[in-house]
Amino acid sequence: MDIPDSTAEEVPVKERHKLLKSLSQAFVDLYNVVRFILRFFKEAFIPPYEGKELLRQCYEVGVRSLALITLTGFIVGLIFTKQSRPSLSEFGATSWLPSLVSIAIMRALAPLVTALITAGRVGSSIGAELGSMRVTEQIDAMEVSGTNPFKYLVCIRVLATTITVPILSTYAAFVAIMGGFLNVHQNEGTSYSTFITQVFEPLTFLDFEASLIKSIVFGFTIGIVGSYKGYNSSRGTEGVGKAANSAVVTAMFLVFIEEIVIVQIVGWFR
């Protein structure tokens, strides 16, 4: 007579228990994120307004990122133009380079590259800064003293990234186009006025509008993710490192997802 193996029955039960626990934790995390975002919209536009702190955060996000954005944007425009020339030259269509560069930069490269750089630099900074304040109990001290730490620490930073990333994206597009111009001028002898005319010829208002919407969404995502990870970081110095790293990884992942969704939506209107 065979004796039933009880351990074989316990394994599926344990697996189901782990799966249910993971699903429940995922829903709890999703609920916390949604509540965090709704709290931002509730408190961000209610007085008192921290104008000086907002300007300071815009300076930290924008001005301190200009050097990196300038270098990256210029290299992107230069390399993209250089790599596209051989393919177009096979068909004798090198005159299309300015149009190709402008479409690629305005529709995709400028907002995406700017968002990735900002996520790496600013997202990690916000996560680490708020995480260290949580670990050292500065946020708890602000709550005890009657100050609203969420409005002062979270809302200001999210607004700063939402405002500054579109400006940086526009600047990155201009620098990238200038990088493309140098390459085209060196190889084709195209004048600046002719190049600029060809750059703006294929662009429509929808392209500029889509680029602006992307930049705003990307900026908001970077700010809200960095703030959420830092504001809710675990205790200890290890939690600060995890908050900074998780803020960068999560923000970049969401930026790519949002890029796909927005491109699909804009494609319906073309």
PyMOL commands that set and color helices and strands:
alter all, ss='L'
color gray80, all
select helices_A, chain A and resi 6-43+51-61+63-89+94-135+138-144+149-188+192-200+205-231+237-269
alter helices_A, ss='H'
color red, helices_A
deselect
rebuild
show_as cartoon
